[in-house]
Amino acid sequence: MKKNILIVLGNPDKESFCGALADEYEKGAEEAGAIVHRLNLGELKFDPILWKGYKVIQKLEPDLIKAQKEIKWANHLVFIHPVWWGYMPALMKGFFDRVLLPGFGFHLEKGAKKQEKLLKGRTARLIVTVGTYSFIYQLFDWLAEKVMDGGIMSFCGIKPTGTSVFGPAENMKEKTSAKWLKKVFEMGKAWR
């Protein structure tokens, strides 16, 4: 079966280490025969602020309409971002707020107790970089993973396949960087 993979780079700077991780995942997946598309959030033009919540649905910019089509096309999603102040970059949070709208990511009837998950049948991997050692990040309950797996993905019906944490990503040695990049390349090759 052909694998349609969408990589979403949540670091606004595609020249970052997160960008290099996205490059390696993409190379590995393509080498294994997957069709890979990519969204670099820093290149998209959209307002990341959800001004009225979901009381009033803002008109989607063309880049967000394209992003929704890419999400529907994919059967596996890969989200790559740094952890800043214990969470994903604001641009990435704004992307989710604007793209995963009622009627696209989920459907909830007024007064209903359970929502309909509209993105079922997809899987997703989370790859994050942190400024501290990954085991220290784990001690603080993996906030990024909890939000993505238990919140965003679960709410829309996307099944998480795992989280990879790389840290400390600041001032890493070249040998460490090469090892992490190779690991992500192999993840892409295995489509996980």
Phi, psi and chi 1 to 4 in degrees:
 res  aa     phi    psi   chi1   chi2   chi3   chi4
   1 MET       -  134.0  175.6  179.7  122.5      -
   2 LYS   -69.6  138.5  -89.8  -73.0 -171.2 -153.0
   3 LYS  -103.0  123.2 -163.5   76.6  154.1  171.1
   4 ASN   -99.5  111.4  -66.2  -18.5      -      -
   5 ILE  -113.6  131.4  -62.8  175.0      -      -
   6 LEU  -112.6  121.5  175.8   62.7      -      -
   7 ILE   -98.6  127.3  -62.3  171.2      -      -
   8 VAL  -113.3  110.9  177.9      -      -      -
   9 LEU   -89.9  111.2  176.1   60.7      -      -
  10 GLY   -86.7  -11.0      -      -      -      -
  11 ASN   -77.9  124.5 -171.2  -36.1      -      -
  12 PRO   -59.3  -20.6  -20.4   29.4      -      -
  13 ASP  -101.2  105.3  178.2    9.6      -      -
  14 LYS   -71.6  -12.2   73.6  175.7 -177.3  179.2
  15 GLU   -87.7   11.5  -57.2  -58.1  -39.0      -
  16 SER   -83.4  176.6   62.0      -      -      -
  17 PHE   -64.1  -35.5 -174.6   65.2      -      -
  18 CYS   -59.5  -39.6  -76.5      -      -      -
  19 GLY   -62.0  -39.7      -      -      -      -
  20 ALA   -66.2  -38.1      -      -      -      -
  21 LEU   -63.2  -42.7  -68.0  170.6      -      -
  22 ALA   -61.9  -41.3      -      -      -      -
  23 ASP   -59.0  -44.8  -67.7  -17.8      -      -
  24 GLU   -68.1  -41.9  -71.3  -55.6  -54.1      -
  25 TYR   -59.9  -44.8 -169.7   99.3      -      -
  26 GLU   -60.6  -46.4 -174.5  172.1   -1.0      -
  27 LYS   -60.5  -46.0  -74.2  179.8 -156.0  168.0
  28 GLY   -62.6  -45.2      -      -      -      -
  29 ALA   -64.7  -42.4      -      -      -      -
  30 GLU   -66.4  -37.9  -74.0  176.7  -20.0      -
  31 GLU   -61.4  -32.2 -173.4  174.9  -62.1      -
  32 ALA   -85.3    0.0      -      -      -      -
  33 GLY   100.9    5.0      -      -      -      -
  34 ALA   -77.3  155.3      -      -      -      -
  35 ILE   -95.8  122.7  -59.6  167.5      -      -
  36 VAL  -119.0  129.1 -178.3      -      -      -
  37 HIS  -116.4  160.6  -67.1 -177.4      -      -
  38 ARG  -143.7  140.2 -177.2  162.2  156.4  179.5
  39 LEU  -117.4  116.4  -66.2  173.4      -      -
  40 ASN   -95.8  104.9  -63.4  -40.4      -      -
  41 LEU   -58.5  -31.1  -63.1 -171.8      -      -
  42 GLY   -65.5  -15.3      -      -      -      -
  43 GLU   -98.2  -11.1  -64.0  175.1  -12.2      -
  44 LEU   -81.3  147.7  -56.6 -174.3      -      -
  45 LYS  -107.2  107.5  -60.2 -152.5 -179.8  -23.2
  46 PHE  -162.9  157.5   69.6   98.1      -      -
  47 ASP   -85.9  116.6 -179.3   -5.3      -      -
  48 PRO   -79.3   -1.6   28.9  -33.3      -      -
  49 ILE   -93.9  128.9  -60.0  171.4      -      -
  50 LEU   -90.4   90.2 -166.7   59.8      -      -
  51 TRP   -65.0  -35.5  -70.5  100.3      -      -
  52 LYS  -121.8   23.7  -61.7  -78.9 -174.6  179.9
  53 GLY    60.9 -140.6      -      -      -      -
  54 TYR  -105.2   14.0  -66.7  134.5      -      -
  55 LYS   -66.3  -39.1  -69.2 -173.1  -66.6 -174.6
  56 VAL  -130.5  118.0  176.6      -      -      -
  57 ILE   -80.2  120.7  -59.1  -62.2      -      -
  58 GLN   -70.2  146.3  -70.1  167.2 -124.6      -
  59 LYS   -63.4  131.9 -175.4  175.6 -176.1 -145.5
  60 LEU   -77.6  135.1  -70.3  178.4      -      -
  61 GLU   -71.1  157.2  -64.8   86.2  -12.4      -
  62 PRO   -53.1  -38.3  -27.8   35.3      -      -
  63 ASP   -65.2  -32.6  -77.5  -11.2      -      -
  64 LEU   -76.6  -33.7  -66.5 -176.0      -      -
  65 ILE   -62.7  -44.3  -67.2  168.7      -      -
  66 LYS   -61.2  -41.9  179.3 -175.6  179.8 -135.7
  67 ALA   -61.4  -41.6      -      -      -      -
  68 GLN   -62.3  -41.2  -74.8 -174.9  -27.4      -
  69 LYS   -62.7  -40.2  -71.8  177.2 -176.9  171.2
  70 GLU   -65.4  -40.3  -65.8  -77.0    2.6      -
  71 ILE   -64.4  -43.3  -68.9  167.2      -      -
  72 LYS   -63.5  -37.5  -76.4  -78.2 -166.2 -174.0
  73 TRP   -66.9  -38.3  165.2   84.0      -      -
  74 ALA   -73.7  145.7      -      -      -      -
  75 ASN  -108.3   -5.9   48.2   32.3      -      -
  76 HIS  -142.5  131.2 -176.0   63.1      -      -
  77 LEU  -113.7  144.4  -58.1  147.4      -      -
  78 VAL  -128.4  117.4 -179.7      -      -      -
  79 PHE  -105.6  123.3  -61.3  103.4      -      -
  80 ILE  -124.3  123.9  -58.5  173.7      -      -
  81 HIS  -158.6  158.6   69.7   82.6      -      -
  82 PRO   -82.9  160.4   30.5  -33.8      -      -
  83 VAL   -98.6  116.6  171.9      -      -      -
  84 TRP  -117.4  124.9  -68.3  -18.6      -      -
  85 TRP    53.6   39.1  -68.4  102.3      -      -
  86 GLY    79.8    8.5      -      -      -      -
  87 TYR  -150.2  177.0 -160.7   53.4      -      -
  88 MET   -72.7  158.9   66.9 -177.0   72.7      -
  89 PRO   -57.3  148.0  -25.6   35.7      -      -
  90 ALA   -56.2  -36.9      -      -      -      -
  91 LEU   -61.0  -39.4 -176.8   63.5      -      -
  92 MET   -69.9  -42.1 -171.8  168.6 -164.0      -
  93 LYS   -61.0  -43.3  172.8   63.8  169.5   70.4
  94 GLY   -63.4  -35.5      -      -      -      -
  95 PHE   -60.3  -48.3  172.9   77.8      -      -
  96 PHE   -63.2  -42.9  -71.6  128.9      -      -
  97 ASP   -56.8  -40.7  -73.8  -13.1      -      -
  98 ARG   -84.7  -32.2  -65.1  -69.0  -43.8  -75.4
  99 VAL   -89.9  -41.9  167.5      -      -      -
 100 LEU   -86.3   62.7  -60.6  176.7      -      -
 101 LEU   -79.0  159.7  -61.4  170.8      -      -
 102 PRO   -57.3  133.6  -20.2   29.2      -      -
 103 GLY    94.1  -14.6      -      -      -      -
 104 PHE  -116.0  -58.8  176.1   77.0      -      -
 105 GLY   -86.4  -31.0      -      -      -      -
 106 PHE  -156.9  167.0   64.3   94.3      -      -
 107 HIS  -138.0  131.1  178.9   72.6      -      -
 108 LEU  -135.4  112.3 -175.5   61.2      -      -
 109 GLU   -68.4  144.7  -73.2  -69.7  -30.8      -
 110 LYS   -58.7  126.3 -161.2  167.7 -168.3  148.2
 111 GLY    85.1   -7.7      -      -      -      -
 112 ALA   -73.9  151.8      -      -      -      -
 113 LYS   -93.4  -18.7  -66.2 -175.7  179.8  174.7
 114 LYS  -133.9  137.1 -165.5  172.4  178.6 -174.1
 115 GLN   -88.7  156.8   86.7  -79.5    4.4      -
 116 GLU   -89.3  128.6 -175.3 -178.7   -7.4      -
 117 LYS   -91.5  110.6  -59.4  174.9 -178.5 -161.2
 118 LEU   -89.8   -4.5  -59.8  178.8      -      -
 119 LEU  -114.3   28.3  -63.7  175.4      -      -
 120 LYS   -60.4  155.6  -76.8 -177.2 -176.7  171.8
 121 GLY    91.7   -0.7      -      -      -      -
 122 ARG  -110.5  152.2  -71.1  164.2 -174.0   77.8
 123 THR  -116.8  164.6   56.9      -      -      -
 124 ALA  -151.5  145.8      -      -      -      -
 125 ARG  -117.9  143.2  167.1  158.3  -71.7  -82.7
 126 LEU  -113.1  127.4  176.6   60.4      -      -
 127 ILE  -123.2  118.7  -61.2  171.7      -      -
 128 VAL  -126.6  151.4  -61.3      -      -      -
 129 THR  -111.9  145.8   60.7      -      -      -
 130 VAL  -130.9  159.2  -65.9      -      -      -
 131 GLY   -85.9   -2.4      -      -      -      -
 132 THR  -122.7 -178.9 -172.9      -      -      -
 133 TYR   -69.2  141.3  -69.0   95.0      -      -
 134 SER   -59.6  -33.3   58.1      -      -      -
 135 PHE   -67.9  -31.3   74.2   87.8      -      -
 136 ILE   -69.2  -41.0  -67.8  172.7      -      -
 137 TYR   -59.0  -40.3  179.1   68.4      -      -
 138 GLN   -62.0  -35.6  -68.0  169.3   10.8      -
 139 LEU   -61.5  -27.5  -68.0  174.7      -      -
 140 PHE   -93.8   25.5  -69.6  100.5      -      -
 141 ASP    70.8   20.6  -73.2  -21.6      -      -
 142 TRP    48.9   58.2  -64.6   64.4      -      -
 143 LEU   -53.1  -45.2  178.2   61.3      -      -
 144 ALA   -59.5  -42.1      -      -      -      -
 145 GLU   -66.9  -42.8  179.9 -177.9   33.1      -
 146 LYS   -61.4  -43.1  -77.3 -175.5  174.2 -178.1
 147 VAL   -65.3  -46.0  169.0      -      -      -
 148 MET   -70.4  -52.9  -71.8  -67.0  -74.6      -
 149 ASP   -71.4  -54.6  -69.3   -0.2      -      -
 150 GLY   -81.0  -20.5      -      -      -      -
 151 GLY  -105.7  -83.1      -      -      -      -
 152 ILE   -59.4  -56.2  -64.5  167.6      -      -
 153 MET   -67.9  -47.9  -72.0 -170.4  -91.4      -
 154 SER   -59.9  -40.8  174.1      -      -      -
 155 PHE   -61.8  -30.3 -160.5   79.4      -      -
 156 CYS   -99.2   -5.1  -64.5      -      -      -
 157 GLY    94.0    9.1      -      -      -      -
 158 ILE   -83.7  130.6  -59.2  167.8      -      -
 159 LYS   -92.3  118.8 -176.1  178.6  178.6 -157.6
 160 PRO   -69.4  140.6   -8.7   18.9      -      -
 161 THR  -107.2   -7.6   60.6      -      -      -
 162 GLY   148.0  166.6      -      -      -      -
 163 THR  -127.2  135.4  -61.1      -      -      -
 164 SER  -117.6  127.2  -60.9      -      -      -
 165 VAL  -115.6  127.4  179.7      -      -      -
 166 PHE  -118.4  121.1  -63.0   99.7      -      -
 167 GLY  -169.4  157.9      -      -      -      -
 168 PRO   -76.8  133.2   25.7  -28.7      -      -
 169 ALA   -87.5   -9.7      -      -      -      -
 170 GLU   -81.0  132.5  -58.4  -67.1  -38.9      -
 171 ASN    52.6   37.2  -55.1  -45.1      -      -
 172 MET   -71.5  155.2   74.4 -168.6  102.3      -
 173 LYS   -75.5  154.1  -65.8 -179.0  177.9  169.0
 174 GLU   -58.3  -38.2 -157.6  170.7  -53.5      -
 175 LYS   -63.4  -41.5 -175.6  178.0  175.0 -178.9
 176 THR   -65.8  -45.3  -57.9      -      -      -
 177 SER   -57.9  -46.9  169.9      -      -      -
 178 ALA   -61.7  -39.9      -      -      -      -
 179 LYS   -64.6  -45.1 -177.6  173.8   94.5  175.2
 180 TRP   -66.8  -40.7  -68.5  -12.6      -      -
 181 LEU   -63.2  -40.5  -69.6  167.5      -      -
 182 LYS   -64.1  -41.0 -177.0  174.2  179.6    4.0
 183 LYS   -61.0  -42.4 -175.5  173.5 -177.6  175.9
 184 VAL   -70.9  -36.3  170.5      -      -      -
 185 PHE   -57.3  -44.9  175.3   84.2      -      -
 186 GLU   -66.2  -35.4  -65.9  -59.4  -33.3      -
 187 MET   -60.0  -46.0  -86.1 -175.6 -136.0      -
 188 GLY   -61.6  -41.1      -      -      -      -
 189 LYS   -61.8  -36.3 -126.5  173.3  136.9  174.3
 190 ALA   -87.6    0.2      -      -      -      -
 191 TRP    55.7   41.9  -62.5  -15.3      -      -
 192 ARG  -126.4      -   54.1 -179.4 -172.1   88.3
